[in-house]
Amino acid sequence: MIKAIVGANWGDEGKGKITDTLAQNADIIIRFQGGSNAGHTIKNNYGKFALHMLPSGVFYDHTTSILGNGVALNIPYMTKEINSLIEQGVPKPKILVSDRAQILMPYHILFDEYEEERLAGKAFGSTKSGIAPFYSDKYAKIGFQVQELFMDEALLREKVERIIIQKNILLKYLYNKPELDPDDIMKTLTEYREMVEPYVCDTALFLDEAIKAGKDILLEGQLGALKDPDHGIYPMVTSSSTLAAYGAIGAGVPPYEIKEIITVVKAYSSAVGGGAFVSEILDEKEAEELRKRGGDGGEYGVTTGRPRRVGWFDAVATKYGCMTQGTTEVAFTVLDPLGYLDEIPVCIGYEIDGEITDRFPCTAKLEKAKPVIKKLPGWKCDITGIREFEKLPPEAQNYVNEIEKLIGFPITYVSNGPGREDIIKRVPKL
């Protein structure tokens, strides 16, 4: 059976922890989109880790971790992460890389940096990891698949020279930057071939056989529904689909095999980068108080280290995110940081042009939205370590129950701490 673990919001919902927790009962974990532009924080018995390229199930020696054809494959980053895990005492993970995965090249990172520099005050807030240039090249059919690293060298050289002509025109006349050398690109591709060769596999065939054998498979998404290029807050989105539906394409499995979609929802809101964020806390002192308490070590980007924007729980955005993901159940995370509040604001609607709605609109209308706030009583204590929902303070139970009613999707997991064991299995009321 295949389960997808995806985000309902802007990312940073805690998908890594949920994947790490559920991976103990899985055979295979697959990253199906995105690259090293966003990170998953994992805390387990080996220590605390920030993964950017590898799936979050790499800590179990019974699992196989796959980087699917939909990822932006940063080969040096992948190698670095594998070596880092081993150095920190984690058994060497079993990694497979799709032979159809596209390779993120060093010049993709350069173009990302140059474009943000060119846009200046109108930049997209990119992590400068090369993701947008990478996916642009993929769909313009001028990228490199892993399988091309093993093609005839003369044919590979011909393709490199053809691509470099286009790149150098942009570098010279748009960005006024140094041009690329085909010899350097060929050297890089040779180095990448040596790095990735031990992991390359026809993963579509591997997964077809695994499905027929009844293996349990997890699909791990990156970022959240509101960063999807089609259904999110365009243009302040990522460049690959963040939806569970894309898991079938990005992993190479039949869509009807995805039986469960666990959508991860945060007990408050956070976002990195620009874009509409209706429930954002605009008072910096108040925002910093939540930011420093939030998550494991605070609300700062795993990849960039920059402070995340924070806000109160947004029921409108979350209901929409769960809807677009096709949610079958919700994992509700980072409830514990809210224990300092007397009252907890929740955004239950948007006011747009004088009208109140609980429907998430397109970006042009979203930019005009103002939050409609309802306050719920706080529990004023530390709830970390509690393992049964009924043993939570009544106010904490009420908060979860109210959120479940507002979003209309069943909450089956409640995370109340950073560790693998800090999670409560809950019987939903819906």
KEBA-147675 format. One record per residue (C-alpha): residue number from 0; x, y, z. Coordinates in steps of 0.1 Angstrom, whole numbers, plus 2048, in hexadecimal, padded with zeros to 3 digits. Each point is the difference from the previous one (the first is absolute). Layout:
// residues N
NUM|X|Y|Z
...
// end
This chain:
// residues 430
0|800|800|800
1|80C|823|7F9
2|7FB|81D|818
3|809|824|7F7
4|80C|819|81B
5|7FB|823|7F4
6|7FB|824|80E
7|7E0|814|802
8|810|822|803
9|820|813|7F6
10|818|7E4|80A
11|813|7FB|821
12|7E1|7ED|80E
13|815|7E4|80E
14|7FE|7E6|7E4
15|823|7F3|807
16|7F6|7F5|823
17|7E0|7F0|7F5
18|813|7ED|7E4
19|81B|7F6|819
20|7E5|7F3|818
21|7EC|7ED|7E6
22|81F|7F2|7EE
23|805|7E7|81C
24|7E3|7EC|7F0
25|80A|807|7DC
26|816|7EE|7E7
27|806|81D|7E7
28|801|826|804
29|800|816|7E1
30|807|825|7FA
31|7EC|809|7E2
32|806|825|7FA
33|815|81E|80A
34|825|801|808
35|818|80C|81A
36|7ED|822|802
37|7EC|7F5|81F
38|809|7EB|81E
39|7F0|7E7|817
40|80B|800|825
41|802|7DE|810
42|807|7F9|825
43|804|7DB|809
44|816|7E9|814
45|81E|807|7E9
46|7FD|826|807
47|7F2|81E|7EE
48|803|802|7DA
49|7F7|819|7E4
50|7F9|7ED|7E0
51|7FE|813|7DF
52|804|7E6|7E5
53|7FA|7DE|80F
54|7DE|7F2|80B
55|7F9|802|825
56|7FE|7DA|804
57|826|7FA|7FC
58|805|7F9|825
59|7F1|7DD|7FE
60|816|7E3|7F4
61|7E2|7ED|7F3
62|7F5|81B|7E7
63|80A|80A|7DD
64|800|825|7F9
65|7FA|80C|7DC
66|806|821|7EF
67|7E5|7FF|7E5
68|800|80D|7DC
69|7ED|820|80C
70|81C|80D|817
71|81A|81B|7F8
72|81E|7E9|806
73|81C|813|810
74|81A|7E4|7FE
75|81C|80F|816
76|7E6|809|81B
77|7F3|7DD|800
78|823|7F1|804
79|808|819|81B
80|7E0|7F7|813
81|807|7DA|7FD
82|823|805|80D
83|7F4|817|81C
84|7E7|7E6|80D
85|81B|7E5|800
86|818|817|813
87|7E6|806|81B
88|7FA|7DB|806
89|7E2|7F9|7E9
90|803|7DE|7EE
91|807|807|7DB
92|7DE|804|7F0
93|7F4|7ED|7E2
94|7FC|81A|7E5
95|7F2|7FD|7DD
96|800|81C|7E6
97|7E9|800|7E2
98|813|7FE|7DF
99|7E6|819|7F4
100|806|819|81B
101|80C|822|7F3
102|821|80E|80C
103|803|822|811
104|81F|810|7F1
105|817|81A|811
106|7F6|81A|7E6
107|7DB|7FC|80B
108|80B|80E|822
109|813|81C|7EF
110|7E2|80A|7EB
111|7EA|7FF|81F
112|817|818|812
113|804|817|7E1
114|7DA|802|7FB
115|7F9|809|824
116|81C|81A|7FE
117|7F1|80E|7E0
118|7DD|802|80E
119|80C|811|820
120|7E2|80D|814
121|7E8|7EB|7EA
122|812|7DF|806
123|7EC|7E0|808
124|813|7F9|820
125|811|7E2|7F1
126|816|7E9|815
127|819|804|7E3
128|803|7DA|7FD
129|7FB|801|7DB
130|7DD|7F1|800
131|7ED|817|7E8
132|81C|800|7E6
133|802|7DA|804
134|7DB|7FA|7F9
135|801|81A|7E4
136|81B|7EC|7EF
137|7ED|7DF|806
138|7E1|80C|7EF
139|813|812|7E4
140|811|7DE|7FA
141|823|80D|805
142|807|7EE|821
143|814|7E1|807
144|7F0|7DF|80C
145|816|7E9|815
146|7FF|7E6|7E4
147|811|819|7E9
148|81F|7FF|816
149|806|7DD|7F2
150|7FB|808|7DB
151|81B|803|7E5
152|817|81C|80B
153|801|810|7DD
154|7DA|803|800
155|800|80E|824
156|81A|81A|7F6
157|7EA|80A|7E2
158|7E3|806|817
159|815|813|818
160|80D|818|7E5
161|7DD|805|7F3
162|7F2|809|822
163|81E|817|809
164|7FA|816|7E2
165|7DE|80A|80E
166|80C|803|824
167|81D|816|7F6
168|7EA|819|7ED
169|7ED|805|820
170|81F|803|815
171|810|819|7E9
172|7E3|816|7F6
173|7E7|7FD|81C
174|815|7FB|81F
175|822|80D|7F6
176|810|7E2|810
177|81D|7E8|7F6
178|7F7|7E7|7E5
179|800|7DA|804
180|81B|7E9|7F2
181|7F5|7DF|7F0
182|81F|7EF|80E
183|7F7|80A|823
184|7DC|7F2|7FB
185|80D|7DF|7F2
186|818|7FD|81E
187|7E3|806|818
188|7EA|7E6|7EE
189|81C|7E6|802
190|804|807|826
191|7DA|7FC|804
192|800|7DF|7ED
193|81A|7F2|818
194|7EC|80C|81F
195|7DE|7F4|7F5
196|809|7DF|7EE
197|7FD|7EA|81F
198|7DC|80B|806
199|7F1|801|7DD
200|7E2|7EA|7FA
201|7E1|7FC|7EA
202|7EB|80A|81E
203|7DF|7FE|7ED
204|806|7DB|7FA
205|80C|7FC|824
206|7E0|810|80D
207|7EA|7EC|7E9
208|80F|7E0|80E
209|7FD|80D|824
210|7DB|809|7FB
211|7F9|7DD|7F2
212|812|7F1|81E
213|7EA|814|818
214|81B|816|80E
215|7F7|81E|816
216|80B|821|7EE
217|801|824|80D
218|801|81E|7E8
219|810|81E|811
220|7F8|822|7F2
221|813|821|804
222|7F0|821|80A
223|7DA|803|801
224|7E1|804|7EB
225|801|826|801
226|822|7FF|7EF
227|7F3|7EB|7E3
228|806|812|7DE
229|7DC|7F9|7F4
230|7EB|801|820
231|815|816|817
232|807|825|805
233|80F|804|7DD
234|819|80F|7F8
235|80E|7FD|823
236|802|7DA|7FD
237|81A|7E5|7FA
238|806|7F1|7DE
239|7F4|7DC|804
240|7DE|7F4|80A
241|7FD|7FB|826
242|7DF|7EC|7FD
243|7FC|7DB|808
244|7F2|7FB|7DD
245|822|808|7F2
246|80F|7E4|815
247|7F4|7E7|7E6
248|813|813|7E5
249|81F|80A|814
250|805|7DD|80E
251|7F4|7EC|7E2
252|7E3|7ED|80F
253|7DB|7FC|7F6
254|7EA|81B|80F
255|7E6|7E6|80C
256|81A|7F0|816
257|802|81E|817
258|7E6|7F5|81A
259|806|819|81D
260|80A|824|800
261|80D|80C|821
262|800|826|7FF
263|816|811|81A
264|7F1|81F|810
265|812|818|818
266|7EF|80C|820
267|809|824|7F6
268|80D|80E|7DF
269|822|807|7F2
270|80F|808|7DE
271|821|808|7F0
272|802|819|7E4
273|7E7|818|7F2
274|7DC|7FD|7F7
275|7DE|805|810
276|7FE|7F4|824
277|7DF|80B|80E
278|804|7F5|824
279|823|80E|804
280|809|80F|821
281|80A|823|7F7
282|80C|80B|823
283|825|7F6|7FE
284|804|7FC|826
285|7E2|7E9|801
286|80C|7ED|7E0
287|823|7FB|80F
288|7F1|7F2|820
289|7EE|7E4|7EC
290|81E|7FC|7E8
291|819|7F9|81B
292|7E9|7E7|811
293|7F4|7EF|7E0
294|80C|7DF|7F2
295|820|7F0|80C
296|818|81D|804
297|7E9|81B|7F3
298|7F1|80A|7E0
299|81E|805|7EA
300|805|7F2|7DD
301|811|7DD|800
302|812|809|7DF
303|805|826|803
304|7FF|806|826
305|7EB|81F|7FA
306|7E3|808|817
307|7DF|7F2|7F5
308|7E1|816|7FF
309|7E8|7F4|81A
310|7DB|803|806
311|7E2|7F1|811
312|7EF|7E1|7F3
313|7EE|807|7DF
314|7E1|7E9|7FD
315|7F8|80F|7DD
316|822|7F8|7F1
317|802|7DF|812
318|7DE|7F3|7F5
319|809|80A|7DC
320|822|7EF|803
321|7F1|7E0|80D
322|7E6|800|7E4
323|81A|804|7E4
324|815|7E5|80F
325|7E3|7E7|801
326|805|7FB|825
327|7F5|7E0|811
328|80E|809|822
329|813|81C|811
330|81F|800|815
331|7FE|81F|817
332|823|80C|80A
333|813|817|817
334|7E3|804|819
335|818|804|81D
336|80F|822|7F9
337|7DD|811|805
338|800|7F8|825
339|80C|823|80A
340|7E0|811|7F4
341|7E2|80A|815
342|7EB|801|7E0
343|808|7F2|7DE
344|7F4|814|7E2
345|7F3|7EB|7E2
346|7F8|80E|7DE
347|7DE|7F2|7F7
348|7F7|816|7E2
349|80C|81B|7E8
350|7F1|822|7FB
351|804|80A|7DB
352|7F0|820|7F3
353|7E8|801|81E
354|7F5|7DC|7FC
355|809|7E3|817
356|809|7DF|7F1
357|80E|7DE|80C
358|80B|7F8|7DD
359|825|804|7F5
360|801|817|7E2
361|819|805|7E3
362|81E|816|807
363|7F2|821|7F3
364|7E3|7FE|819
365|816|7F1|81B
366|816|81F|800
367|7E2|814|80C
368|7F5|7E8|81B
369|7FF|809|825
370|7FE|7E5|81B
371|7E0|7F9|813
372|80D|7F5|822
373|7F0|7E9|81B
374|812|7FB|821
375|802|7DF|812
376|80B|7FB|824
377|825|7F6|806
378|80C|7E4|817
379|81D|813|810
380|817|7E1|806
381|819|7E9|7EF
382|7EF|7E3|7EF
383|820|7EF|7F3
384|802|7DC|809
385|7DA|7F9|802
386|7F8|7E1|7EC
387|7DA|7FE|802
388|7E8|81A|7F2
389|7E8|7FE|81E
390|81D|809|817
391|807|821|7EF
392|7F2|81F|812
393|7DB|805|7F7
394|809|821|7EE
395|81A|7EE|7EA
396|7E6|7E5|7F8
397|7E7|81B|7F8
398|819|812|7E9
399|806|7E0|7EC
400|7DA|7F8|7FF
401|7F8|823|7F4
402|81A|7FF|7E5
403|7F3|7DF|7F4
404|7DD|80E|7FD
405|80C|820|7EE
406|814|7ED|7E5
407|7E8|7E3|7FC
408|81B|7E5|7FE
409|807|7E5|81B
410|81E|806|816
411|810|7DE|808
412|822|80B|80D
413|80A|81C|818
414|825|808|804
415|809|811|821
416|826|800|7FF
417|81E|7FD|7EA
418|809|7DC|806
419|7F5|7E1|7EC
420|7EC|7F4|81E
421|7EF|822|806
422|7E0|7F7|7ED
423|7DD|7F7|80B
424|7E9|7E9|7EC
425|7DE|80F|801
426|7DD|7F3|7F8
427|7F0|81C|7EA
428|7DE|80E|809
429|7F5|805|7DC
// end
